[in-house]
Each structure stands twice: as structure tokens, then as C-alpha cells.
Amino acid sequence: MSSDSDTRVEAESTVNDSYGTTIPAEIRNALDDALEPGDTVRWVISDGELSLKIVHERYGAFEDAEPFDGPAWDSETAAESTWSE
């Protein structure tokens, strides 16, 4: 979203019976793709003002992890006996 402090976007949405709501398209568009499916939104009330913060979910959190070879097995029987203990 633009850092220009004069930029103001307002939109309304309706809260349904299960207290869910949709983030209006005007708000999503103003965020310039900062909000994506799978992200979490955090609702914050401070001094009587409600704000919303985007918590980005990172898909593939372990894709940067180094491979782990695990223990070496002498035979298939050794592996089976370890799992059966």
C-alpha cells in the first residue's frame, strides 16, 4: 500500500450470521497484493480504534531446510525391528 499519508480508502462489508465478513475489493486492490489467500488477518483494538494487521503465511516453510539423511540401516530387518519397539 502506498506510504502517502493522504491516501484514504474506505469501504463497507456486512457481517454474516457467523460473524464472518468479506474484505471489500476496494481494500484488497488498495493493498497492492499485500494480502493473499492463505494469509491471516489480526484484529486489534487500541484506544477504542479497530485496526487490522496482515499476518503473512509462508507456504513451504521447510523448503529452505537442508536434507536430513537419517540413521544408516544395516538391513531392512534392523529398520523394521526399530519401528516395532
Residue, then its C-alpha position, 0 to 999 in steps of 0.5 A: m500500500s502506498s506510504d502517502s499519508d493522504t491516501r484514504v480508502e474506505a469501504e463497507s462489508t456486512v457481517n454474516d450470521s457467523y460473524g464472518t465478513t468479506i474484505p471489500a475489493e476496494i481494500r484488497n486492490a488498495l493493498d497492492d497484493a499485500l494480502e493473499p489467500g492463505d494469509t491471516v488477518r489480526w484484529v486489534i483494538s487500541d484506544g477504542e480504534l479497530s485496526l487490522k494487521i496482515v499476518h503473512e503465511r509462508y507456504g513451504a516453510f521447510e523448503d529452505a531446510e537442508p536434507f536430513d539423511g537419517p540413521a544408516w540401516d544395516s538391513e531392512t530387518a534392523a529398520e523394521s525391528t526399530w519401528s516395532e519397539 
